[in-house]
Amino acid sequence: MTYRIDYGRTEMVFDIDPANVICEVTANDVHARSKGEDEVKRALLEPIGTLPLSDILQKGEKVCIVTSDITRPCPSHLILPPLVDEIIRAGINPEDITVVFALGSHRRHTEEEMRKITGDNIYDLVHTIDSDPEDVVLLGYTSRGTPVNITSSVASADRRICVGNIEMHYFAGYSGGAKAIMPGVSDRSAIQANHRMMIEETSAAGKIEGNNIRLDIEEAGDICGIDFILNVVLDENKDIVYAVAGDHRKAHREGCRFLDRMYKVRIPRRADIVIAAPGGFPKDLNLYQAQKALDNAKHAVREGGIIILAAECPEGLGEDVFADWLNEAECIDDLITRVKTDFRLGGHKAAAIAMVAGKCSEIHIVSSMDTQLAAKTFMIPFDTINNALIHAFDQLGHESKVIIMPHAASTLPEAIDIT
């Protein structure tokens, strides 16, 4: 039987005997009241835990909207128009509205990318800038010692509105909410202080209770001040099927509950082989982003099994420290030891790959990266999924059972039988 997965802006096909397939992990069917821009408008009219924006904003105030960068699937071009309309209706002049792209530790945008993110009308109507990790204001420290260093354009605004999409995050529990502030518009030292807690057991996908990274993120949001959030949940076609607006905790939690119903997927048992794809562009823009799919796939593979990661990665590894750690390590144990003794932002993702590799007999990677570069990742490079499968079956036996995860960056498998 032929299967198709998104691969960059195209797709990749592979063949497998249905007798070998346990299941294909896809989103659960969840009823959507409305979709797209209509759903965004509905959420704006029904804020959770706050007053509507029209009762929050005051004429003459400087309003900052923090939204996702180009590496995220957040459809800002659909979210921003009704949001900006609502802000203007509240009496705010367009020249007092600034859209800040939350770069975190990512590269800066080109002007063309900024325009693509916002759409032409919003780009031409309001100010648009990248967050600047070199120009930050220290607003205080969280109770866990994380410095709240916030890019000055956000820190100096009268009002802050956070935009994003909610999906599973491999150590912060979920994206969205206050994550637009920390790490979104924070500097490297702040992000590193927060992310150092990723090695804790409670730092896991789909978990908020006791997750010190998520709780630290939200405390940083309190210190900075978040007046309103507007978050969306996307289906596997990247269409908006649910939106929440209002308080950065209460509205976010409601969005997470919807996401759980959609993307926490029960599987009969763990597989010998898992084929995992992040879900195409921009989730497989580089390995730094595509790694999230690998982390979700670990919940579907048995101990000693094989994961095949299919991610185009046209930008290669995608982050300098990440690349340095991979190049400098002689074995996966080096990375796990290093992250515990010398935590560094960027290196944490190399360690995350090592943690998954330690559970598997092998990880295969199908990408557009140079073979020598791909081999530095402690994964075995292949040019096609079919060739990776041939090798995996040779290693584990031709009766091996397979789980396919075409949207592995979004779906979180939960095994009924954990053996």
Summary of the structure (lengths in Angstrom):
residues: 419
radius of gyration: 21.1
end to end distance: 26.8
largest distance: 68.8
contacts: 1563
relative contact order: 0.15
helix: 37%
strand: 26%
